[in-house]
């Protein structure tokens, strides 16, 4: 897998960008990345998983920053195991966090030559977290990319999330947490 720190390092013809923090790469993240990989095949593009070098809260509000479920290297290994050919690991700084969501999307489409953007329903981005799935859909036409919003993956009646896994770990449900973070084997032709 190619790991880049700046969009200018992307050498593919076009990309399907999978957006998220992807802490732990749990089953919900896996569904999103698998969809991005499949869509990249369909569009003859490269799957680029876009993430950060640290949790944004560790910069914006350190006292509220969660402990990572996996180190960055562990997340990158999981991206590769899921079939992603590229990972963009963006340095998260206060300046980067202040980027307006529309400017973020324009830069992403231009920098990665994004044919599609795939993310989850609850993903937020840009200054004050104003960017969301609705904005990604809204900007798809004007910016010329395909928007795919992946629905949440449920763990019983609770949405699978990194927060959910941290809660399970806190109460000693280690096997349950591990199950939510394991990479399930899938057919190679999906």
N, C-alpha and C positions, 0 to 999 in steps of 0.2 A: 504494500500500500504506500502511496505517495503522501507524505506529511508535509504540508506547507504552512507557513506562518503569515502569508500575505496573498491576497487574490492575484497579484501580478505574477506569482509563481505558477499559476495554473496554466498548463500547456495543452489541455484537451481542447477539442473543437467546440464542444458545448457541455453543459453540466445540468444534472438534476441535483439541486441543492436540498439536502435534508437539514432542517434547522432545529436546534435544541441545545440544551445544556448537556443532556445525555449522561447525567451522573449515575453510574452503576450499570447503564444500558440494560434496564429491566425489560420485561416482556412487552410493555407498551412502547418503549423506545425501539425494541427489536421489530415490532410490527411496522413502525414508521420507516425504519432503515430498509427493511425488506421491500416495502412498497417503493421506496426511492430507487433501490437497486433494480427492481423489475421495470419500473418506468424508464430508467436510464437505458436498459436493454431495448425496450420498445422504441425509444426515441433515438437510438444509436448515439447515446451521450455517455458521459462519465458520471458516476454517482460520487458527489462530494458531500461528506458529512461535515457540517459547519458547527463548531463548538468553541468553547473558550478555554483559555489556559488556567482559569480559576473560576470559581462561582462568582457571578456578578455581585452578590451581597457581600463578599469578602472585601470588595472595594467600596461599594455604596453605603453599606451599613454593617460593618464588621461584627458588631455584637449580635446580629441576627443570622450571620452566615452559618450554614449547616456544615457539619463535618462531612467531607466527601465519602461516598460509599466505596469508591475505587480511586486509586491514583490515575492521573491522566493516561499513563502508559497502559493500564489495564483496560480503560475505556477504548483506547486506540486498537488494542488487540481484538476486542470484541467487534469493533467496526469492520475490521478486516475479515474476521470469521463470518460476518454476515454478508460479505461480498462487496463492500464498498472499496473502490479503487483509490479514493483520495480522502484525506481529512484536512480541513482548514482549521487550524488551531489559532484563533484570534486572541491576541493579548487584550484582556479587558482592563481598560483604564477609565478614569472619570470622564475624559474627553470622548472616548469611544461610547461610553454609556449615555452621553448627552446627544448623540446623533439622532436627528429627527427620524422617525420610522420610514417616512417616504424616501428620504435621502439614503437610508440604509438599503432599502429595496432597490433603488436605482443603482447604487454602487454594486450590489450583489449581482444584479442582472448584467451590468456592464463588465464587471471584473471576472465573473465566471462564465460569461456568455450563457446565462441560465435559460434553458428551454423550459424548465419546470422548477417549482418550489414545493416541497413537501414538508408539512409540519403537523403538529397535533392541535386539537381544538383549543387547548388552554395555553398555548404558547404566546408569550408577550415579549416585545422587544422595543428597542429605541428609547428615546428620552421619556422618562416617567412611565415606562412600560405602556405607552400609548398604542404601539403597534400590536396587532392581534390577527387572528385568522380571518376576520372580516376584512381587514385592510389588505391582507395578502390576496384575497379573492378580488377585491375592488381594483387593485392595481394591476392585476393579471392582464387585462385587455390593453390598457394604455402602455404597459411596459413590454407586452408581447411574450409572456410566459404562461405556462399552464399551472394552475394552482390546484394542489391536492391536499385536502385537510383530512387527516387520519383520525377516526373516532377513538375515544379512549378504550383501552383494554381493561376489562373488569376482573377483579379478584373477588369472586362471589358477587356481593352487591356494592363493593367499594372499588373505586377507580384505582388501578395500579399506578403508583407514583413513587418517586424517590422519598417523598415525605412519608408515605405509607410504609415503605421498607424500613425507614429509620424508626418509626413507631413500633414495628414488629421486633426490631432488634432491641429496642429499649425495654420491651416486656419479656424478652427472652425467647421469642418465637423464631429461633435461628433457622430451623429447617424450612419454615414457611417463607422467610425472607430469602433464603438461598434458592428455593424453587422459583421465586419471582425474578431472580437475576440470572438463572441458568439459561444458556442458549439451547433452545429446543431444536432438534434436528428436523430439517425439512428436505423435501425432494429438491434436487439440484435443477430441475426443469421448471420450477415455479417462478 
